[in-house]
């Protein structure tokens, strides 16, 4: 058996970076940037007012009580103009007239006179005005040629806002990884609308993997269920290769039983086995191999072994293929002591929430047998244990699903 860290290292050594493709900013949500986004402009692109008021040339300072004639008005969207150093009425977001350097809020002035059309003609300052007050300067948010968003960032709505503000219409993103899912077992009924025959169960691994990969931004090019024969499995693998799958993920038939044909079938196909059996629970029998350019993950068929295989083996490889840094880990306080067999790394379903003490607290759910799905559906995190741990001990935790970094109510306590 290989240890988890050694197994993960072997996988990451084989992970190859995916190609970059051009993508419209409007369609980039959820995709991973393949290159730094370098700002093509200053943001803001010109000096403008932070509020409604009057633009003036303060020089050093303008004293409280000084009076100023107002010689024009500047609204958002108006082109540049020359103030000739005189006060101008100005609106929030309006370009600062040339020669002026400060803005006094309208509520901190007294209007002394109006023009015939009702516009302000003369004002008095109610406070001292300092230079650069209430002005948003060009490039103060993002400077031209600066890196606005780094490669490896998964594009979210806040990034779209910044890209749009910079006028970036296209970005380079990592192409979606292509994944093939093969579930083995003649007992599996893949059609959920059909009644079960004697000895059958509904296949849950395939729908889970398809949904999880879709949530991770992967393209599931095929998802099929085959029986317990090597020939049907080999044919499914060949179809996956024809579909140019980057990853082939199978479930079942990977242990030591008479029907566990997957290891021999992969060797028959010419696969290079990276490891078979890892010192973890659940999921100890899992196997990883290279088949040409495709990476193969042969996971045990029990539901939690599949969930662990996806979360702790496949997900880190996908991050490496996209050029992303490893996920952060977290620390939480156990609410009860846990017993875990030494020599194995245990992955336990848990609920993790922030406590009143400012720390994350982990509650390991009952009934952690690998066939049980309900605790997984109730959990929001995994607790990682390598032996017996007393209550109130700090343990490592990660989000339940791949690429989730927060627990409870977006609480960052415990991150490291």
N, C-alpha and C positions, 0 to 999 in steps of 0.2 A: 504494500500500500504506500501511496505517496501522500505527503502532507498537503493541506490545502494551499499554503503559500507557494510550495514548489509546483503544484499543479497549475495554479494561476500564472506563475512565472512562465511555465512552459507554453501556456496558451498565448500569453502576451508576446512572447518571442515570435510566434507564428502569425500574429495579427497583422494584416497588411492594410495600409491606408486606402480608403476608397477614393474614387475619382471625384473631381470637382465639376459641378455643372452650374450654368448661369440660371438664375431664378429671379422672377419679378418680386420686388419687395412685398407687394400685396399678397403673394403666394408663399412667402418665406416662413410663415408662422410654424413653429415646431421643427424647422429644419436647422441643421448645424452649419455655422459659417466655416467655409474651407479656407478663407483668407481674412486677414485683418481688413476692416472697413476703414479706409483712410479718408478723413473729411475733405471734400472738395471745396469747402468754403468756410469762412468764419461763421460761427453761430453765437449770438445774433450776427447778421450780415452787415449791420450798421448800428451806430449809436442811436438809442431811442429812449423815450421817456418811460419810466416805470409807473407813472400815474397821471391822472388829469391834473393840470396845474398851469404853471408858467415857466418857460425856459428862459434862463438869464445867463449872463457871463458873471460868475462870482469872483473870478480872479483869485484873491486870497479868501475873503469872506465878504458877504453883504450884511450889513448891520440890520438888526431889528428896527423897524420904523422907517426904513428908507423907502422912497417912492420911485416908481418906474412907469414910464409910458409904454404901452403895449402897441407894437407896430404891425402885428400880423397874427395869423392863426394857422396851426399845423395839425392836421388830422392824420390818423393811421392810413397809410396808403399814398399820402402826398409825396411828391418827388422832393429831392433835396432843394433847399433854398438858402440864400445868404441873408443872415439876420442883420448885417451891418452893426452887430454888437448890441442891438436893442432887444428888449423883452418881447417874447411871443407867447400867446396862448397856445397850449399844446395838449394833446390827448394821449391817453395810454397807448403805447405801441407806436406812436408817431416818431418819424425820423427827427433827430435833433437838428435844428437849423445851424448852419455853419457859423462858427464864432461864439456859440453858446455852450456852456459846460455843466449846467446844473438845472434842476427842476424843483420848484417850490410847489407843494400840494395846494390846490385851490382853496382848501379849508384853512390853510395857514396864511391866507392873504385877506386883505380888506379891499373890496372893489370901490374905487373912488369916483370913477366916471365911466360912461359908456359912449360908444360911437353912435351915430345916427341909426345904424342898422341893429343896435342892441348889443354888439360885440364889445368886450371890455376895452377901455381906452387908457385907464390908469389904475395902478394897484399900489398897496402899501404892504410891506412884509410884516407879519406878526411874530416872526422868529428870525434869528440869525441864520443865514443860508451859507453852507460850506460848499466849496468846489466839488464837483462830481456827485453831488447829492441826487439820489433818485434817478440815476441814469444807468441804463443797461448798455455796456460797451461792447462793441464788435469783438467777437472771439472770446468773450468772457465765459461762455458756456463750453464751446469747443473751438479750438483754433484751427485754422486751415492747415492741412497736411498732418494733423495729429491723428493718432489711432482712436477712432470713436468707439469701435466695438472690436474685441479681439477674436481671432480665429478660435474655433472650438466652442463658441457661445451658441447655445440653443436659443433660437430667435423666439422671443415672446412679444406680447403686445407692446410693452414699454420700449423694446428695441425698434419695433415698427414705427413708433412715434418719433424716435430720434432719426431713423433713416429717412422718414418722410420730411422732417424738418431740414435735413441736409440736402434734400433733393436727390437722394440716391434711389434710382428707379430699379436697378438690378444689383444683385449681390451674388457672390460665388458661394455655393453651398455644397456640402458633401452629398453625393447622390444617395438615395435611400438604399440601404443594404437589402439584398434579395435573400429571402429565407424560405426554405422548404421544410414542411413539417410532415413527419411520417409516424403514425401511431400504429403499433403492432398489437395484435390480439384478436383471435377469432371470436372472443366473447364480447367485443365492442360493437355496440349499435350506434352508428354515426348519425343516423337520421332521428332526431329528437321527436319527430312527429309520429314515428312508428312505435307500436307496442313492443315490449321486450319479449323475445322468445325464451324458452326455458334455458337457463344458464347464462343469459346475456346480461350485460350492464350497459348503461349509456356512457359513451365516451366523453369524458370531461377534459382530458388533457389537450386534445386538438382545439376545441373552442377557446380554452384558456390561453394556449400559446398564440393562437391567431389574434385574440384580443390584446394580449400583452405586447406582442410585436407591433401591432398597429398603433398602440399607445406610445411605443418607443420610436415611432417614425419609420419602421421597417416595412418593406413590401413583401407580403406573404405571397410568393409566386405559386405555391401549391400546398394544399393541406389535405392529406388523404389517410385512410385507414386501410391496413392490409392484414392478412391473416398470419398465422404462426408458421409460415414457411419461408425458407431462405430465398426461394425463387421470386416470390412476390415482393419481398423486401428489396432485393437486388434490382428488380425492375423499377420500383419506386425511386430508388437512389439514382438510377440512370435517367429517369424522367426529371429528377431534380437537377442533375448536371446539365441536361439539355436545356433546362430553363435558366441556366447560368446562375444558379443559386450560390451566394457567397457563403451561406451557412446552411447546413443540413442538420435538422434537429429531429431525432427519433425518440420514441418513448417505448419502454418495455423490451423484453427479450435480451437483456444485457448482463444477466447474473450468471449463475452456475447450473441452472436446471436444464432438463433435456430439451426444452423448447427455447432456450436462450441462445439463439443462433446468430445474433447480430455481430458479436466479435469475429466469428469465423467468416461471416459473409463480407465484412469489411476487408478482412485480410485477402479474401478471394478477389475483391475488387481492386486490390493493390494499394489499400490505404496504409499510411504510415501512422501507427498508433503512438500517441503522445503519452498516454497513461490509461490504465484500467484499474479502477478501485482507488478511492481517495479516503483518507482518514477523517470522514465527516459522518454526521447523522442528522437527518436522513439523507440518502442518496449515495451511500458508500460505493455501490458497484459501477458508478458511471464511468464512461469511457469517452476519450476525445482522440480525434485522429485528423490527419490531413489527407484529403483525396484530391489530388491535383491542386488547384487553387482554392478549393472549397474546404472549409473547416467543418468537421462532423462532430456533433455532440450526441452521444447515445446515452440517454437518460433512463434510469429505472422507471418502471411504469406507475408506481404509486404516486398519488397526486402531490404529496408534499415533497417527494424526491424531485418531481418535475419542477415545482415552484422554486426549490432551492437551486436546482441546476440552472434555471433561467436567471435567477436573481444574483447568484454568486459566481457563476462561470460565464454564461453567455453575455449578460449585461456588461461586465467589465471589458470583454472583448469588443463588443459593439462600440463602447466609448473609445477604445484605442483605435479602432478602425476609422472613427470619425475625427481623430485628432484631439479628443477631449481629455482633460486631466482626470485622474481617478476621483471617484466620488469621495466626499468627506465622510468621516465617521463621527459618531456622537458618543457621549457618555451619559448614562442614566443610572439612577439609584434603584436597586431591586427592592420591591416591597415585601419579598419573602425569600427565604433561603431556597436554593435550587441544587439538586443532585444531578450530576452529569458524569458519565463514565469517562475516566481519564484516557488520554491517548487519542481522543476524537474531538473534533470541533463540532459543537452542537448548534443547530439553528432552530430557535424556538419562537413560535408565534406569540406576540405580546401586544398589549396596548401601552403606548408611551404617551404621557401627558405632562405638561408643566405643572409643578406643584407650587404651593404658596411660598416655599423657601427659595424660589428662583431656579430650582434644579429640575431636570427631567426625571420622571419616575416611571419605572417599567413594571408592569404587571404581567407575568407569564401566564398565559391561559392554560386551563386544565386540558387534559386529554390530548396529548401531543403525538399520538401514534400517527405514522406516515399516511395511513389510509383516510384519516379524518380531514374533512374539508371545512366543516363549519367553523372551527377555531380560526382557520385562515381567513374566512369571510368576515370574522368579527375583529380581526387584528388590524393594526395600522403600522406594525413594526416587526422586525426580527431582533431577538436578543442572541448574542453570540457568546457561548460558554465553552471552556475547554476543561472543565472539572467542577467539583463541588464549590459552591459559592454561598457565603452566608448572607442573610438578609442585611439590607442597608449597604451592601457592597456596590461599588461602581463597576458597571459592565458596559461593553461596547454594544451599540445598537445602530441599526440602519432602517431606513424607511421600508415599508412592506413591498412596494413596487419599485422596479428599477427607476433610477433617476429622480426619486423623491428625496428631498433633503430636509423636510420639516415635519414636525409632529404637532398634534393638537391644533393650536391656534397660531400657526406660523411663529412658534416660540423658538428662538435661536439658542436658548440656554443649553450648555453642555457640548456645543460644537467644538471641534478641535481640528 
